């Protein structure tokens, strides 16, 4: 998850690449939290 270098042509492709990197990072983080039993993202019943 470096994100230091983008090998894209154009602003639209760079924006898309950054959005995908951020989404992947957030999904990996969510999976880690769920496996660790951290329930910060769940609503109380």
C-alpha positions in Angstrom: 0.0 0.0 0.0 2.6 2.5 -1.0 0.6 5.0 -3.0 3.8 7.1 -3.6 3.9 6.6 -7.4 1.0 6.4 -9.9 1.7 5.1 -13.3 -1.3 6.6 -15.1 -1.9 9.0 -17.9 -4.4 11.8 -17.0 -6.0 13.2 -14.0 -9.2 11.0 -14.3 -7.1 7.8 -14.3 -5.0 9.0 -11.3 -8.2 9.8 -9.4 -9.6 6.4 -10.1 -6.4 4.7 -9.1 -6.2 6.6 -5.8 -9.9 5.8 -5.1 -9.3 2.1 -5.7 -6.2 2.1 -3.4 -8.1 3.8 -0.7 -11.1 1.4 -1.0 -8.8 -1.7 -0.9 -7.0 -0.4 2.2 -10.3 0.3 3.9 -11.6 -3.2 3.1 -8.5 -4.9 4.4 -8.7 -2.8 7.5 -12.4 -3.8 8.0 -11.6 -7.5 7.6 -8.8 -7.1 10.2 -11.2 -5.5 12.6 -13.9 -8.1 12.1 -11.5 -11.0 12.6 -10.0 -9.4 15.7 -13.5 -9.1 17.2 -13.5 -5.3 17.3 -17.1 -4.1 17.0 -16.6 -0.4 16.6 -18.5 -0.5 13.3 -21.6 -2.3 14.4 -24.7 -0.6 15.8 -25.9 -1.5 19.2 -29.0 -3.6 19.3 
